[in-house]
């Protein structure tokens, strides 16, 4: 985890670009990137609020793409041997969205926690909207049923 926010931001942008444009060629690697970069940053107690905020922003951008959100769910969450990436991302973002208003570490400013909470909620909304769009666009059965 890079302690320099600008370097982390550029790294996340690079991962986002790779995933957006090379997704079909990087199926196995996507799971590794999500587990070892995005989830690591979300779940690490040592990641700063800025690192968590940048990660939530990057996830919001990625998961606002219905196809990627569905691919993650189908390829990782529905696979009995998979790592449940989308579920873990949603759970981690939910935890960030519920950060206390007053940080307990004595170092983090309340504004930093507030911004992390806002970005986590925005990312959760993006995932929800993305999956909603994907299911609305999905073909229906012969009788119009799901």
Buried (B, 14 or more C-beta within 10 A) or exposed (E): EEEEEEEBBEBBEEBBEBBEEEBEEBEEEBBEBBBEBBBEBBBEEEBBBBBBBBBBBBBBBBBBBBEBBBBBBEBBBEEEEBBBBBBBBBBBBEEBBEBEEEBEEEEBEEEBBEBBBBBBBBBBBBBEBBBEBBEEEEEEEEEEEE
